[in-house]
Amino acid sequence: MSLMNTVTKMAIGFAMAKGMDAINKNGGLGQLMEGMAKGGGTRQAGGMGGLSDIMKQLGGGGAAQTAGAGGGLGGLLGQLAGGGGGAAAGGLGGLGGLLGGIAGARGGSAGNGLESMLAADNPANEPDEEEVAQLMMRAMVQASQADGAIDPGERENLMTLLKDSDPQDVATVQRLLDSPVDPKGLAADTPKGLETQVYSMAVNAITPDNQAEAQYLHELGTALGIRPETANQIHDSLGAPRIYA
């Protein structure tokens, strides 16, 4: 299973944990999946089918589910893990579609705008998919620990989410959970053109409603060269509180 598929599951899982009410208010899981399919389903990257492959792996029924019926997001993730061995986020284009779909489901003001922004910032030469996946995982895990070490309950939930993933992928997540939070180091390892993707993944993983999380995003954004107005646009798109006036 591609490491990018694990990134997809983590991103949706974090979105559900932080934005469940917004997802329910904006059409539930069905709306999220439709947004993902429209945003990234037609693109191909690195030989991987985009998010449309995820929809196909669900047997055509996943888009009709809501977050409160048919197993909800947990059921979706179970199907992704159990039957979606060939499905992945589809490289950088798929990541844009994934985040755009999540933004729409969470009630953000400009889900399609976020996807366009991410597409515009793609590097001329797309990095190796596994390298990209590692960066996105680091962004989500570090953000989730920005207000202190992830608590045992949150760690258990994350491991449950990934229980059917490739053992090597799970080991990678566990290693990241045990690594120090280092926004400057993450930024230094981010190839030019992936700055908005990394920052958006970090925002998606948390609700920056305390000083520690806001400070982490400020340090990460500054190190990545994200301008305050761009950061505000990303936050608005994902329905997250702004950190800049």
C-alpha positions as CSV (number, residue, x, y, z in Angstrom):
1,M,0.0,0.0,0.0
2,S,1.3,3.4,-0.9
3,L,2.4,5.7,1.9
4,M,0.2,8.3,0.2
5,N,-2.8,6.2,0.9
6,T,-2.0,6.4,4.6
7,V,-1.7,10.2,4.3
8,T,-5.2,10.2,2.8
9,K,-6.6,8.3,5.7
10,M,-4.8,10.5,8.2
11,A,-6.0,13.7,6.6
12,I,-9.6,12.6,6.5
13,G,-9.3,11.2,10.1
14,F,-7.9,14.5,11.4
15,A,-10.6,16.4,9.5
16,M,-13.3,14.4,11.1
17,A,-11.9,14.7,14.6
18,K,-11.5,18.5,14.2
19,G,-14.5,19.3,12.0
20,M,-17.2,16.8,12.6
21,D,-19.9,19.3,13.3
22,A,-19.0,21.3,10.1
23,I,-19.0,18.1,8.0
24,N,-22.4,17.2,9.2
25,K,-23.8,20.7,8.5
26,N,-22.4,20.7,5.0
27,G,-23.8,17.4,3.6
28,G,-21.9,14.8,5.7
29,L,-19.4,12.4,4.3
30,G,-21.2,12.1,1.0
31,Q,-20.5,15.8,0.3
32,L,-16.8,15.3,1.3
33,M,-16.4,12.4,-1.1
34,E,-18.1,14.2,-3.9
35,G,-15.8,17.2,-3.4
36,M,-12.8,14.9,-3.4
37,A,-13.9,13.2,-6.6
38,K,-14.6,16.4,-8.4
39,G,-11.3,18.0,-7.2
40,G,-8.8,15.3,-7.8
41,G,-10.5,12.4,-9.5
42,T,-9.5,13.1,-13.1
43,R,-5.9,13.7,-12.6
44,Q,-3.1,11.1,-12.8
45,A,0.3,11.5,-11.1
46,G,3.2,9.1,-11.2
47,G,1.1,6.3,-12.7
48,M,-1.4,6.5,-9.8
49,G,-5.1,7.0,-10.4
50,G,-6.3,10.1,-8.5
51,L,-9.1,10.2,-6.0
52,S,-11.5,8.6,-8.4
53,D,-9.7,5.3,-7.7
54,I,-10.7,5.7,-4.1
55,M,-14.3,6.1,-5.1
56,K,-14.1,3.0,-7.3
57,Q,-12.6,1.0,-4.4
58,L,-15.6,1.9,-2.4
59,G,-17.8,0.1,-4.9
60,G,-19.7,3.1,-6.0
61,G,-21.6,3.4,-2.7
62,G,-19.3,5.6,-0.6
63,A,-20.4,8.9,-2.0
64,A,-23.9,8.3,-0.8
65,Q,-23.0,7.7,2.8
66,T,-23.3,10.4,5.4
67,A,-21.1,10.9,8.4
68,G,-23.9,9.5,10.6
69,A,-25.0,6.5,8.5
70,G,-23.7,3.5,6.8
71,G,-20.6,3.3,9.0
72,G,-19.7,6.9,8.5
73,L,-16.1,8.0,8.1
74,G,-14.9,5.0,10.1
75,G,-16.6,2.7,7.6
76,L,-15.0,4.6,4.7
77,L,-11.6,4.4,6.2
78,G,-12.1,0.7,6.8
79,Q,-12.9,0.2,3.2
80,L,-9.9,2.3,2.1
81,A,-7.6,0.2,4.3
82,G,-9.1,-3.2,3.6
83,G,-10.0,-3.0,-0.1
84,G,-8.1,0.0,-1.4
85,G,-4.6,-1.3,-1.8
86,G,-4.1,0.4,-5.1
87,A,-5.9,3.6,-4.2
88,A,-3.8,6.7,-3.3
89,A,-4.2,10.4,-3.1
90,G,-2.8,10.6,-6.6
91,G,0.3,12.6,-6.0
92,L,0.3,16.4,-5.7
93,G,-2.9,16.8,-7.8
94,G,-4.7,14.3,-5.6
95,L,-3.6,16.1,-2.5
96,G,-5.1,19.3,-3.8
97,G,-8.4,17.5,-4.5
98,L,-8.3,15.9,-1.1
99,L,-7.8,19.2,0.8
100,G,-10.3,21.0,-1.5
101,G,-12.9,18.3,-0.7
102,I,-12.2,18.5,3.0
103,A,-12.4,22.3,2.9
104,G,-15.8,22.2,1.4
105,A,-17.1,19.5,3.8
106,R,-15.8,21.5,6.8
107,G,-17.7,24.6,5.6
108,G,-14.7,26.6,4.5
109,S,-15.2,29.7,2.5
110,A,-13.2,28.6,-0.6
111,G,-12.5,24.9,-1.0
112,N,-12.1,25.2,-4.8
113,G,-9.8,28.3,-4.2
114,L,-7.6,26.3,-1.9
115,E,-7.2,23.5,-4.5
116,S,-6.3,26.1,-7.2
117,M,-3.8,27.7,-4.9
118,L,-2.2,24.3,-4.2
119,A,-2.1,23.5,-7.9
120,A,-0.5,26.8,-8.7
121,D,2.3,26.2,-6.2
122,N,3.3,22.7,-7.4
123,P,7.0,22.4,-8.2
124,A,8.0,22.1,-11.8
125,N,9.4,18.7,-11.2
126,E,7.2,16.7,-8.9
127,P,9.2,15.0,-6.1
128,D,9.1,11.3,-5.4
129,E,5.6,10.4,-4.0
130,E,7.0,8.7,-0.9
131,E,9.0,11.9,-0.1
132,V,5.9,14.0,-0.5
133,A,3.9,11.6,1.7
134,Q,6.6,11.7,4.4
135,L,6.4,15.5,4.5
136,M,2.6,15.6,4.7
137,M,2.7,13.1,7.5
138,R,5.3,15.1,9.4
139,A,3.1,18.2,9.0
140,M,0.0,16.6,10.4
141,V,1.8,14.8,13.3
142,Q,3.8,17.8,14.3
143,A,0.8,20.1,14.3
144,S,-1.2,17.6,16.4
145,Q,1.5,17.8,19.0
146,A,2.0,21.5,18.9
147,D,0.2,22.1,22.2
148,G,2.1,19.3,24.0
149,A,2.7,15.6,23.5
150,I,-0.2,13.8,21.9
151,D,-2.2,12.2,24.7
152,P,-2.6,8.4,24.9
153,G,-6.2,8.6,23.8
154,E,-5.4,10.5,20.7
155,R,-2.5,8.3,19.9
156,E,-4.7,5.2,20.3
157,N,-7.3,6.7,18.0
158,L,-4.7,7.4,15.4
159,M,-3.3,3.9,15.6
160,T,-6.8,2.5,15.3
161,L,-7.3,4.5,12.2
162,L,-4.2,3.0,10.7
163,K,-4.6,-0.5,12.0
164,D,-5.0,-2.0,8.5
165,S,-2.2,0.0,7.0
166,D,1.1,-1.4,5.9
167,P,3.2,-2.1,9.1
168,Q,6.0,0.0,7.7
169,D,3.7,2.9,7.3
170,V,2.4,2.5,10.9
171,A,6.0,2.3,12.1
172,T,6.8,5.6,10.3
173,V,3.8,7.3,12.0
174,Q,4.9,6.0,15.4
175,R,8.5,7.2,14.8
176,L,7.1,10.7,13.9
177,L,5.0,10.7,17.1
178,D,8.1,10.1,19.1
179,S,10.1,12.8,17.3
180,P,10.4,16.4,18.5
181,V,8.2,19.1,17.1
182,D,10.5,21.1,14.8
183,P,8.7,23.5,12.4
184,K,11.9,25.0,11.1
185,G,13.3,21.6,10.4
186,L,10.2,20.6,8.5
187,A,10.3,23.8,6.5
188,A,14.0,23.3,5.7
189,D,13.2,19.8,4.3
190,T,10.3,21.1,2.2
191,P,11.1,21.4,-1.6
192,K,10.3,24.7,-3.2
193,G,6.8,24.6,-4.5
194,L,5.4,22.4,-1.7
195,E,5.1,25.1,0.9
196,T,1.4,25.6,0.7
197,Q,0.7,21.9,0.7
198,V,2.7,21.3,3.9
199,Y,1.1,24.3,5.6
200,S,-2.4,23.3,4.6
201,M,-1.9,19.8,5.9
202,A,-0.7,21.2,9.3
203,V,-3.8,23.5,9.5
204,N,-6.1,20.6,8.6
205,A,-4.8,18.5,11.5
206,I,-5.7,21.0,14.2
207,T,-8.1,23.8,15.3
208,P,-5.6,26.6,16.1
209,D,-7.6,28.0,19.0
210,N,-4.8,28.2,21.6
211,Q,-1.5,30.1,21.8
212,A,0.7,27.0,21.4
213,E,-0.9,25.9,18.1
214,A,-1.1,29.4,16.7
215,Q,2.6,29.9,17.6
216,Y,3.5,26.6,15.9
217,L,1.6,27.6,12.7
218,H,3.2,31.0,12.8
219,E,6.7,29.5,13.0
220,L,6.0,27.0,10.3
221,G,4.5,29.5,8.0
222,T,7.3,32.0,8.5
223,A,9.9,29.4,7.9
224,L,8.1,28.2,4.7
225,G,7.7,31.8,3.5
226,I,3.9,31.7,3.7
227,R,2.6,35.3,3.8
228,P,0.0,36.2,6.4
229,E,-2.6,36.9,3.8
230,T,-2.0,33.5,2.2
231,A,-2.1,31.8,5.6
232,N,-5.5,33.5,6.3
233,Q,-6.8,32.3,3.0
234,I,-5.8,28.7,3.8
235,H,-7.4,29.0,7.2
236,D,-10.6,30.4,5.8
237,S,-10.7,27.6,3.2
238,L,-10.5,25.0,5.9
239,G,-12.9,26.7,8.3
240,A,-10.1,27.2,10.8
241,P,-9.6,30.3,13.0
242,R,-7.1,32.8,11.6
243,I,-3.9,33.5,13.4
244,Y,-3.3,36.9,11.8
245,A,-5.6,40.0,12.1
